[in-house]
Amino acid sequence: MNVKEYISTGIIESYVMGMTTEAEAREFEALQAQYPEIASARDAFERSLEERLLQDAPPPPAFLKERIRASLDAVQASADADEAAADEAPVRRLNPWKWVAAATVILLAGSLYWAVTTNNKYESLRAENARTEALQAELDQTKAALTALQQDASTLQKPGMKMASLKGTPDAPTAQVTVAWDTTSKDVYLIVNNLPQPASDQQYQLWALLGGKPVDLGVFDVRQEKLLLKMKNAQNAEAFAITLERKGGSPTPAGTMTVYGKL
């Protein structure tokens, strides 16, 4: 079996996000137990997704950071303990959205507690009205970020969603991007796992490839406020690629190819 080709199909991303069929999941779990490279690739994707989620979220109140980290560690430790206790059981399916859910619950509960505490101290803070407004604005921003994460999770779990893992080329060996294509609406979404920061006069551009011909799906910046970046629609595609172009993009690929992956 060609393990690298199997990994490049996007099966790892689909499996981790709960988007595979039962047959695909059983096959993946069997192959994961047989080939350490597949298990390592799954672990790497889970870590990169978790890091991206925590990186892009707005800073929570300082006293919540350790609680969130402890919750994520507890979820992982529990899953590891279950796997170690059941050698003959099928490999557990570790869904990073469970980690997001755990962090979300703690962050929301802590934010509400923070809001109540702030309200109780309102009388003593009347002379510091500007500070009170800043605290409320930060609370509103945190709630908005949580809502955005939940919406992104729902989008990825829609029926008909296909995933493609775009791996780095020799020009950018550490680069990695995940493409999600909705076969019903034809919407295309990006999850930027790792891309080098381009020069100020350059931008990354996404292409859908059909019959070897590239179709422009738009330019984007590396840093985004949301986990999912929506691109132009693609009516059909066999593969996706990202090139580094001059700022504003190009009608046809003219720059260096950074990542590539088949659907």
Buried (B, 14 or more C-beta within 10 A) or exposed (E): EEBEEBBBBBBBBBBBBBBBEEEEBEBBBEBBEEBEEBBEBBEEBBEBBBEBBBEBBEEBBEEBBEBBEEBBEEBBEEBEEEBEEEEEEEBEBBBBBBBBBBBBEBBBEBBEEBBEEBEEEEEEBEEEEEEBEEBEEBBEEBBEBBEBBBEBBEBBEBEEBBBBBBBBBEEBEEBBBBBBBBBEEEBBBBBBBBBBEBEEEBBBBBBBBBEEEBBBBBBBEEEBEBBBBBBEBBEEBEBBBBBBBBEEBBEEBEBEBBBBBBB
